[in-house]
Amino acid sequence: MEVSTVNDVKIYNLSAGKSLPEWMSSRTRRKLEQRNTDVRQRIQLIQDFEMPDVSNTVNITPDGKYVWASGNYKPWLRCYDLNNLSLKFERGLDADVIKLIPLSDDYSKVVILEEERWIEMHAMLGRYFRMRMPCQGRDMALSEESSDLYLVGSKSEVYRFNLEQGCWLTPFESTAPLNCVQVCTEHQLICCGTTNGVVEAWDHRDKSLCGTLDAGSSVNSHIGENQKVAVTSVAFSDPLHIGVGTSTGQILIYDLRARRPLLIKDHNNELPINKLDFIKRDDGDVVASMDSRMMKLWHEEDGSPMAAIENTCPLNDFCRFPNSGMFFFANEAPKMLQYFIPQLGPAPKWCSYLENLTEEMEETETTVYDNYRFVTKKQLDDLGLSGLIGTNVLRAYMHGYFIDARLYNKAQTQMQPFAYEKYKDEKIKSMIADEREESAVKKKVEKLPAVNKALAARLRDEASAANQKAETKKEKKKSKKSDAATSLLADDRFKKLFESEDFEVDETSEQFLKNASIAQKMKAKGPVEVESEGEESEDNDASDSENEASGSDSEPKGSASWMVEENREVDMASDLESASSDEDIDQSLKAKRAKVRAAKKSERNIQKSQKYDERKEAKKIRKEQRQLSKPSKFVLHSIGTGETTRKFVDETVAVRDDADNKDSMALGARKRATARSDRKTKKVNDDDVPFGGREMTFTISKRDKDLRAEAAKTKQAAHAAERKEVSRRPNALVTKGLKKLPGNVNVGKRQNTF
């Protein structure tokens, strides 16, 4: 198993290694594995995973249990069982395979597009049906919703074959010969790639052309040349995004709602793109694009390369096992290729042991020559072995020689008897030096951003100064908050402040020079302490109210040390005040802010108590209203056989208008009076059904057993009516006469006379 690393992505070639013949005995094979490292480390993932000469296509069934592969010479179709990791069966064909599509979840049904215009459908027993299409086929796709098989080829028609009806349908008329076709499983849109560089989208429901994408003009504008571009492959990333591969080696990512491509990726080898595949991942989708030389893996979002798989033989087709990092390749060689990329996904369930093998290979590093040691000419002179140059003992290699490790150790022991003591002293010195470096305090140098370096350095210095100044527990808490406030250097929300030149502070501007003196004053005072969120909001409110009342020029608490208001005018004499006067001003400001916070806190408590009293009063009023509408007692009445609940309530139950009036009237009369008043006022009363007089209707659905019985009865009646029409009545007239008996009819009479 070979391992290659591209952009820190490990790619394991599972098909590398020497192949052993089947007729070799097990004893000879064990001896060969002991002598040869390549044979010992090879992995035979699937037995006989090869073709006689060339492999054309490779596909995986939807259930993930079988692999279809085709090749020549002669044309072969093989099915591999992944549960047993071996060949299940093989079939001979009459022509080479161009495209293969499984029709069922397993291997039981498959449709094959072959050369010489042949289309074959195979079942478990073998070839089930065979037919020809009107032109040379190049690609086909299946629509599971309509059971239509779409075939494109050297003509400008999209041929449709319905698998349910078993007949050809009216084809779609295109503008140019077609190379590829793809059907989106979500919205069933059919996209075809033409030879003139246009992608056409068809809707099978109304049989119309929905839209076109001119990929050829986009490619020509990208490369700056005017050449003929054809679309060779099409694949859907999701219902709205599609990938288009061209004959000049470019891949275009389109949004179906726009005519311009979102991204253009160039393979830079001018080979046509044979196949595209989109790999969904949590940390970003990956696109796999293959030409005849290599398969490239790159990120769909920005087109940055991820990895690449390159082979000495041209590649024809590839497929990826679902939800894994396993790839199968069909190439111009007998052995089909198998690659595993752990970064794209885990190993499949049927070969889960690959996870352990890759982990072991990452932990251990293998050496190329275990029994030999590389030495230079100077080292040979020190060992006294320079006389061996030119003999078979030394193997010349680049600027030195390879020598047997046993001979090297023996010569070193004889020529340098105190080499071990010297090595021991050097090891002790290196350990002491490492301990000194670890004990030394190294100042961590942080890299400043390219934009607003002065601001970033100031924020970093303020955070470090606040942390060093903290001594008590309370001050430590404040220093952590200050550090969190200045951590906007790493915050994505403020990323453009240190990246985009539009947000760069112009230190030569008039406003910056106007505020330079205040910035120097705040820098002399030391770092600004940032309080918690609640205290910060209260301080801001207090400072705002204080500025409104006294018109002071104090700086807001939550702003940066070098940011000030635009309309602030400061006397230059105030900048030269002593440190003692500044501390007095700070103490007075803190006292005022504390008073404002206490006043606001008491005001909030008063508002809370008022809201509580209001809610309590509203609750008391609702309770009194429920007490008034509550009935005083319940009386049980008997209802006759012919009476209904509604009639009894309307005629018998009385309702009082209020508590003081003792007169009452029946509920029905009360309702009629209310209806008359509503008609006069044009008021509509929907809820006119009194309590106790509501009706509900339930419909019981039939059981499945009853539905099946009813359906069988209907089917039997229809069958009887049909047989009655077909059957001939017994009293029908017979128009033909009876046939005469063959021979002489009087023979019997003669016999009777004797």
N, C-alpha and C positions, 0 to 999 in steps of 0.2 A: 504494500500500500504506500503510494507516494503522497507526500504532503507538500503543498506549495502555499505561500503566504503572499497575498496581494492586498495592500492597504490595511494591514493588520487583520485580514480575514483569512482564516485557514480553509483550504480546499483539499479534501481527501479524495484521491483517485483510487476507487475500489477495484477497478478493472486492470490496474497495473500489475506487473509480475509475469513470470513465465508460465506458460500453459504446459501441463503434463499430459502425456498420452494416456488413453484409457487402458491400453494393453500393458502398461507398466505394472509390475507386481508391487505389492504393498511394502515388501522388504526393500526393494530398490528405491521406492519412493521415500521411505524413511531415511535411508542413507543419503539420498540426494538432499533432503531437507536439512540434515545435519551439516553437510558440507557447504551448501549454497544458502546465503542469507536471503536472497530474493525469493527463493522458493519457500523458505520457512516463514517469511513475513507476508506472503501473498494471501488474499482473501477471495474466496470463491463464493460470492454472495448468492448467485442463482446458477444452478448447474446448467451447462450447455447454453448459456445466454449468448448465442452467436448465430451467424448465418454462413452459408457455404462460401459466399464471395463478398456481397455488399448488402447492407441493411438500409431500407428505404424509409420506413415509418415505425413508430413505436407509440402505443397508446395504453392507458390504464382504464379498466372498467370502472363504472361509477361506484361499485361497492368496495373498490380497493383491494380485491382478492386475486385479480388476474391481470396479466400483461399481454397485449397483442403486439406482435412484431412481424414485419414483412421484409423480404429481401430476395436476392437472386444470387447466383445463377444455378439452377433454374428457379423460376419464381416460387417462393415458399411463403406460407402463412403459418405462424407458430403461436401457440398459446401457452403461457407459463403460469403455473400455480404458485402464488406467493406463500401460501400456507406450508407447502411442501418444498418450496425453493427449488423446483425442478420443472422440466418440460412436461406439460399435460398431454398435448397432441400437436400434430403438424399436418398441413394439407398442401398439396401441390396445386398451383394455379396455372392458367394459360397465358397470363400477361402480368407485367410488373404493376405493383400497387402504387397509386398516387395519393389516395386519402382513404382513411378507414374511420368509421364512426360506430361505436357500440349502440345498439338499439334497446338493449335491456340492461338491467343492473349487473348481470353476470356475463358470461361468455356465450350464452345460448343464442343470441341474435346479434348480427352485425351486418352492416352494409359496406361494400368495398367499391371504390372508384378505381378502375384500372385503365391502363393504356389501351389504344385501339378502340376507344369509345365504349368499353364494356362496363356494365354495372352489375355486380353480383350481390345477392343476399344469401347469407349463410345461417343455418340453424345448428342445433347440436348434432344432427345426423350428417351434416355436410352442406354442400351447395343446394340451396332451396329454389332459387330462381335466378335467371340471367337474362339481361336485355341490353340493348344498345341505345346510346343517346345520339342526338342529331349531329354533334360536333365533337372534336377532341376535348375531353374534360380536363380542367385544371384544379378545380376545388369544389367542395360541396359542404352544405350545412343543413342541420335538421332543426325544424321548429316543432317542439313537443306539443305546443298548444293546438296547432292546426294539423299535425301529423304530415306536414309537407316537407319534401326533400328538395332543396334548392341546389341546382347544379349550374356552374358557369364554365365557359371554355373559350375557344378561339373565335366564337361569334359574339354578337352584341345582344344576345337574348339570355335572360335568366330563366332557365327551364325549371318547371315545378312538377314534381311527381308526388301524388297523394298516396301515402302508404295504407290508409284505411280503405279508400275506394279502389286502389290498384290501377290507377289510370293517370295519364298525363293531363295537366291543366294548361290553360292559356299562359304562355310565358310573358314575362315583363320585357318590354322593348327598351334597351339601353342605347347610348350614343356611341359606344366604342366596344371593342372586344374586352372581355373581363379576365382578371387574373385570380381574384380571391373573393370570398363571400363569408359573412359572419352574421349570426342572428343573436340579438340580445334577449336573454331569458326573462328579463323583467318586463319590458314593454313590447317585445316581439318585433322590434324594428330590424329590417334587413339592410345591411350595409355591404356594398360591392365596390371593389377597387378596379378601375379601368386602366387600359394601357396608355391613355392620354393624361394620367395624373389626377383624375377626379374621383372622389368618393361619392357614390349615389346611395341615398337612403330610400327604401321602399316600405310601404305599409300594405301587408297582405289582406287587410280587412276591406279597404276600398280600392286596392290594386292601382295605387297612384304613386308618383314620385314625390316624396315629402320634401327633399332638399338635396343640395350638393355641396361639397367642400372641395375647393380647388387647391389641392396639395402641391401640384406642380409649380404654380406661380410662387407659392410661399418658399419652396425649396430654391428656385432660381434667384429670388430676391435675397435669400440667405447666403448662397454661395457666390453670388455676383456673376453668374454665367447664365446663358440662355441655351439650355440643352433639353432634350426630351426626357421626361420623368414619367415613370409608370408606378402605379401602386401595386406592391407585391404581397402585402400582408395587412390584415386589419384585426384588431382585438379590442374588446370592451373592458375598461377598468371598472366602471360602475354604470348605472343607467344614463348618466349625463356626460361621461368622459370616454373618449375613444382614442386608441393609439393607431397610427398609420405608418407603415413601413414602405419605403420607396426603393426603386431599382438603383439609385445612386448612393445608397447607404445612409440615409437620414431617417430618423423616427420623429414624427410630429404628434404632439399631444393636443387634442382638440376638446373644447367644450361644445356640445351639440347646439348650444344657444348662441354661439359666436362663430364667425367665419375665419378669424385669425387664430393661428395656433397659440396655445399657451406656452409651449416649449418646443424647441427643435434640438434634437440630439444627433450628432454626426459620429458615425463609426470610423471615419477617416481612412477607409480602405477601398471605397468605390465599389463595393460588392452589394448585391441586392439583399434586402432583409427577408429572410425566409419565414421567420415566425416571431411572434410577440406573445409575452405572457406577463400578467400583473400579479405580484405577490403582495398580499395584504399583511401588514405588520402593525403593531401598536405604536412603534416609534417612527413610522413613516413607510409608505408603500415603496416597493422596489419593482423596477421594470427589468425583465429579462428579454433581451433582443439578440437574435442569432442570425448570422450570415454563414456562408460556407466555410469561413475561416475560424471564427470564434463566437462565443456567447458572452455578451457583456451584461453585467448587473450594475444598475445605476439607480439613483434616487429619483422618484417621479416628481418631487416638489421642485428641485433646482437643477436636476441633471448631473449632479456630481457623481463621479465613478465610485463604485463600491468594490467590485471584484470582476474578474474575467476568467473564462475557461477556454483555453486554446489547445488545439490538437494538431498533430502532424497531418492527419487525413482530413479531407473535407467533411463537414457536418451536413447531414440531410434533414434531420428532424430531432426534436427533443420533447420531453414531457416531464412534468414535476409531480411527484406523489403528493396528494392533497395534505395540507397542513404539516409539512415536513420540509427538511432541507435536502431530500433525495432527488437526484436528476438522472434520467435515462436518455442516452443519445444514440441515434442511428447515424452511422457514418460510412464512408467509403472504405471499409475494412471488415473482415469477417467478425471480429469481436465487437459487440456493442458495449458502449462506455457507460460506467456508473460513477457518479460523483456525489459526494456528501459535503454539505456546507452547514456546520452547526449553527452559524449565526442567523441563518434564514429559518430555522425551525429544528425541532427534535428529530431523532431517527424514527422511522415507522415502527409500528408494533411488531411486525414480523422480523425485524432485524434490530431490536432494541439493544443488543449487545454492542452495537457500534458506539454508543455513548461511553461505555466503559473503556473501549479501545482508544478512543480519541483522548479521553482524560489521561490514560496511562502514557500515551505518546507525548502529551504536553508536559508531563512531569519528568520523564526521562529523556535524556539527550543521547542519541546513539553516535558512536564514533565510526569513521569510515574504516580505519585501520586499527584494530585492537592489538595486534601483535607486533606492530612496527612503530618506530620512533623517528621523527624528522629531526635531522641535525644539519648544521651548517659546516662549512670547511674549517672554520675557526674552532668549533667544538670538537671536530675530529682531531685537530692538532693538539688540543688540550688533553684529549683522551689517549693520544698516541696511536690512533687508528688511521692516520692519513695514508699509510701504506696499503690500505685495502681499497683505495680508489682504483677503479677499473676492473675489479673482481665482481663476482656474482653476489658477494655479501652485501654490497651497497647498490642501491637502485637510485640513479640520478633522477632528480625531480626539481624543476625550476632552478632556484639558487642554492639547493642543498641536496641532501641524500636521505633515503629511507634505510634504516638499519634495524635489524632484529632487536626487539626490546630486551631479550635475555642477554644478548651480547653487550648491549649498551649498559645495562645495570652492572654486569660483571666488570666491564672496563672502568666504569665510574668508581666502583668500590676499590679497585686496585690502584688507580691513579690518584684518587682523592679520598684518602682514608678518613679525613676529618670533615668531609662534606656534610655529614649529619649534624655535627656540632655547629658548623657555620649556618646551616639552615635553621637550627633551633634558635640561635642568637638573633638572626634576622626576623624570625617569627615573633619573638618576644618584643623586639623593638617596634615592630609594626602594631602589635596589640597595645603597647603603651602609647603610641602616637594616636591610635584611634580613641583611646580613653580620654586623652587630653583634648582632642577635638570635640568629643561629645560633652565634656564638662565645660568647655569654653562657651560663653554666651555669644551667640551670633545674632547680629541685628538683621532682621528680615527686611530685605529691600523689596518694597512693593513697586510694581510697575505702574506708572501714572498713565492715564488715558491721553490720547492725542489732542483732545479738545478740552479747554478749561483746566489746564494742569494746575494753575494756582489755586483754583477753587477746590480741586480734589486734594491737593496737599494741605490746604488749610483745614478741611474737614477731618483729614486723617490726624493732623497734629492736635486738633481740639479734642478728638476722642482719646488719643494717647495721654494728653495732659490731664484730662478729667479722670482717667483711670489711675494715673500715678498719684494724683492729689487725694484720692479717696482714702480715708483712714477708718472712719467709723462704719458701722453696718448700713446706716442710712445713706452716707455718702457713696458707699459702694453700689447701692441700689440706683442712685442717681447717675453714677458713671456708666452703668449698664444701659440705662435708658438713653444717655447721651450717645453711647456707642451705637445703639439701635437707630437713633435719629440720623446719625452720620453714615449709616450703612447704605445710603442711597447710591453709593458708588457701585454696589452690586445689585441694586434693585432694577428689575426690567422696566418698571414704569418710568424711571428717570434715565433710561439708557441713552436716549437721543441727546440728553444734556451734555454727555461726554463723548458723543460720536458724531453728531451732526454739526456742521459749521454754522448753521442758522442760529443755534443757541449759544454760540461762543460770546463771551463777555469781551467787549471792546474797551481795553484799558486806556485808550487815547481819547475816548469820547468825553464830552463836556460833563455829562452826568456822573461818570465815574471819577473824574478829577474833582468834581464838586464834593463828592462823598469820601474822598481819599483820607481827609483828616479824621473823620469819624471812624473809618476803618482802622487807622493807626491807633486811635484811642482804645477801641475795643480789643485790639490785639495786645496792647500793653496791659489791659486789665486781666487778660487770661481767657481761657475757654468759657463759653457760655454753657450753663447747666440747663439741661432740658428736663422738665418735670414730666409727670405722667399726663395721660390724655385729659383726665378730668380736671387736674390742677391747671393744665395748659389752657383749656378753654376758659376756666374761671379767670386766669391771669389775663387772657386776651380781653375778656369782657371788662375786667377792672381797668385795664390800661386804656381801652377805648373810652369808657366813661370818664376816666381821669383826663384824657386828652381833650374830650369835649368840654369838660368843666373848666379846666385851668389852661388849656391850650399848650401843654408842655410838649417838649420835643423828644421825649423818651422813646426809645426804639421798641417795637413790639417784641414780645417775649419769644414767640415761636419762630421768628425769621432768622436767616443766617447772619453771621457777624458782620459781613461786608455789604448787606442789603439794607437800604434805607428808603424812605418815602421820597418821591420826586419833588414835592413842593416844600420840603423842609429847608429852612434857612438857619444856619448855625453861625454864631459869632466865632471868629478865629481865636478870640481871647479865652473862650470857654474851653478850647482844646488844650490849653496849657495849665489847667487846674491841677492842683496837687492830688496825690493818691488819697490823702486823708479826707479831703472834701468829697471825692467820688464815693468813698465808703460810707460817709454820712448820708449822701443822697440815696445810695442803695438801701440803707437801713430804713430811711423814711418811706421809700417806695414800697418796701416789703411790709411795713406796718400798715400803710394805706390799703394795700392789696388784701391783707388779712382782714381788715375791717369790712371791705367790700364783700369778701367771701362770706364772712359771718352774716352780713345783712341779707345777702342773697339766699343763704341757707335758711334763715328764719322766715323769709318771704315764701320760700318753697314749702316749708312746713305748714304755714298758714293756708296756702292754697290747697294742700293735700287735705287738711282738716275740713275746709269748706266743701270740697268735692265729696268727702265721706258723708258729711251731714246731708248734702243734697241727695245722694244715692239712698240714704236711709229714709229720708222723707218720701221720696218717690216709691220706695218699696212699701211703706206704710199706706200710702194712698191706693196702690194696686190691691193690697190685702183688703182694705175696706170695700173697694168695688166688688171684689169676688164675694165678700160676705153678703152684699146687697142682692147680687144675682143668684145666690145659692138657694135652692128650694128648701122650704121649711120641713116638709115631710114627703114620703112616698106612699101612695095608696094603690093597692092591687085591685083590679077589676077583672071580671070574667067577661069573655067575648063569646058570642054565639057562633053557630056554625056558618051562617050566611054573612056575618059581619067581618069587616076588615079593620085593621089597626088604624088606618088613616081616617076612616069614617067615624070610628069610635072617638078618636082624639078630637076631630073637628066638632062633633056634636056634644060631647060630654065634658071634656076637660075645660076648666075655666081659667082665665088669665086675668090677673089684676093689673090695672094701669099703674098704680103706685101704692104705697103703704097706707096712705091716709084714706084713699077712696075705697070704700067697702064694696061698691058695685063692681060686678064682674060680668064678663060675657064669654060665650063659647069661643074656642080657638078658631073654628071655621068662620064664624061671624067676624072675629077680629081680623082674620086674614083677608076676607072680602073687603072690609072697610079699608084696610091698608092698601089693597090693590086699587080701589077707587081713588084714594088720595094719590097713589103713585101715578095713575094715569093722568090725573089733573096736573101733577107736577112733572109729568113725562119722565118719571124715574123707573128704571128697570130693576126688578128684584129677582135675581137668579135663584137664590136659595129660598124657595117657597115651600119646601118640604119640612114639616115639623119634626121635632125629636121623637123618635120611635116610629116614624112612618116611612123610613127610607127602604128602598128595595134594591136588591143586588141579584144579578143574573150570572150563573156559572155555566160554562160549556165544558163538558168532559171530553177530552180528546180520546180518539179510539186507540186501542192497543195495537201493537204490531201484529199480533196474531189475527185480530179482526181485519186489519188492513190487508194482510196476505190472503185471508179467506175471501174477502170481497174481490180482490184482484183476480184470484183463481176462478171465482164464479163468473166474473165478467169475461175472462179469457175463454172459458168453456162455452159460454153463450155465443161469443163471436165465432168460435170454431164450429159450433153446430150450425150457425147460420151460413157459414161458408160452405160446409159439406152439403147443406141442403140445396144450395144453388148449383153445385157441381154435379151431384148425383142424378142419375137418369131415373125417371119415373117408371114404374112397372107396367103401366098401361100405354107406353109409347108404341106407335105403329111400327111394324116390321115390314120394310119395303122389299127386302131381298127374299128369294125363295130358298128352299132346301136344296142342297147339292145332291146329285145322283150318285149312287154307289158305283165304285169302279168295277169293271168287268161285266159278265153276263148275269143279269138279275134272275134268269130262269134256271140257273144251275141248282138252286135249292129245291125247286119244284120237281126237277127230274129225279133227284135223290129220294124225294119223298114217294115217288111212284114205285120205286123198286122195293 
